Amino acid sequence: MAQAIHVPAARIKDILHGSQEITADISLRLAKFFGVSDSYFFNLQSDIDLRDAKKHLSRDLSAIKLFTEVQAKNK
């Protein structure tokens, strides 16, 4: 696959092992190779990033009040 999309095999291995993220460049190459939308793999990476951030920030996020709650409190 790496040869077919013109990238080093180590780059694909790093993505599969989670030590490198899917960039726009790789997303476009993989999309062309697999015949899916240009954003398919990029969106997968975004989903992973959001999941990881949510896990990391769970305590902070739980302390944030909704805008409507803050607004009602300030009236």
N, C-alpha and C positions, 0 to 999 in steps of 0.2 A: 504494500500500500504506500509506504513512504516513497518508494521510487516512482510510483504512478502519480503522486501529487507533488513530486519534486522537492522533498524535504528530507533531511537526514533521519535515518531510522531512530536515532537516539531521541529526536524530538517527539516522535510518536510514542516511544516507550515512556518518556518523561510525562507526557499527558496522561497516558494510561495508568501510571503509578501515582498520579496526583502531585508531582513535583513541578509541573508547569501547567499554566492555564491555557485554555483555548483562546487564542487571539483572533482578531478579525481576519488576519491573513490565513490562519489555519482553518477557520470556519468556512471561508470562501472555497478553499481547496477541497476540504472534506465534502462540502455541499455539492460541488461540481462532480466529485468522484462518486458520491452516493445518489446523486440526482434528487436532492431535496432543496428546500428554499435556502437562499444565501444566509439567512439569519438563524437557521435551525440549530446549529451547533453553538453559535454565539449565545442564543437564548438559553441553551442548556447550561452553559457556563454561568450566565447571569443568575439562573435559578440556584445553582450550587453556591454562588457567592452570597446571595440573599439568605439562603438557609444557614450558611456558616455565620454570617453577621448576626442573624436573629438569635442563634444559639449563643454567640459570644456576648451579645448585648441584652440578653433576656432580663436581667435585673434592672438595667437602666430603662428599657422599654416599658416594663411593668409599672414604673414610677411616673411615666408620662401620662398626664390627664388629657382627655379629649378637648379639643378646642371649644366645643359647646359647653362642657362642664366649666372650663375656665371663664368663658364669657358669661355664663349664668351667675357664677360666683362674684363677678366684678360688677354686676348691675346693682 
